[in-house]
Amino acid sequence: MHIIPVIDLLDGRVVRAVRGQRDQYRPIVSGLHPGSDPVEMARAMLAHCASATLYIADLDALTGRAIQLDALRALCQALPETELWLDAGFASAAQATAALAALRGAGARVVTVFGSETLSDPPAATGSAPPFDAWPGAVLSLDRRHGMPLGNAAWWQASDAWPAQLIVMALDRVGAFEGPDLETLAAVRAQAGAGRRLIGAGGIRHGADLAAAAHAGASAWLVASAIHDLRIPPAGQGGRSS
């Protein structure tokens, strides 16, 4: 099981995400590193997990404000060897193209994350669909809260249109330490087939949860709170890397 550390950015600072209640997020208090500077926190989390991948949720963009280009450029320049997965509430391939053009040449490789919560394009009946015909390397996040799909629920059933990498996001379990939603993960695993990589999100409390998630079909998990609270040991001391 690979751990992909997550930073949630709001007003240029790292905040603690809890249950997707974005209006209540506050600057992070972390046992891993003091302060809420994105670059320094990202470095600490990547080192703790021995990870080459960092997931970034741009909460300004996800709540309808402008994408945080200054903070994102700083992260790209500081982490040139890191693969940055960016969720900035992209509604379409065109919106992602415009945003990432402003980051081109900044350093790190940016992978676009399209969330079912914000996608405006419906999935195609068969085969690939926007935005994945335009962004073949992009990741689809299947988002839900309290068991209900967010955005266009058709994305949860349109397996023919799914890309090679899928995030199964239980937003109500993010930062809640209630355990991962393994039933939903297993259902998506059965629908996705063996050729797709599944990444879970939400609920991780400790290493045993990661082991159970791997058994249910996840190859990686997005983790933030359990890292900040030192519930996940450093890589090489019982932690896993990505």
NORKADA-V464244 format. One record per helix or strand. SS is the DSSP state (a for helix, b for strand). FROM is the first residue (numbers start at 1). LEN is the number of residues. If there is no record, write none. Layout:
# NORKADA-V464244
SS;FROM;LEN  SS;FROM;LEN
This chain:
# NORKADA-V464244
b;2;9  b;13;4  a;22;3  b;26;2  b;37;1  a;38;12  b;53;6  a;59;4  a;69;10  b;83;5  a;93;9  b;109;7  b;139;7  b;148;2  a;153;4  a;159;3  b;165;6  a;171;3  a;182;11  b;197;5  a;207;10  b;220;4  a;225;4  b;235;1  b;239;1
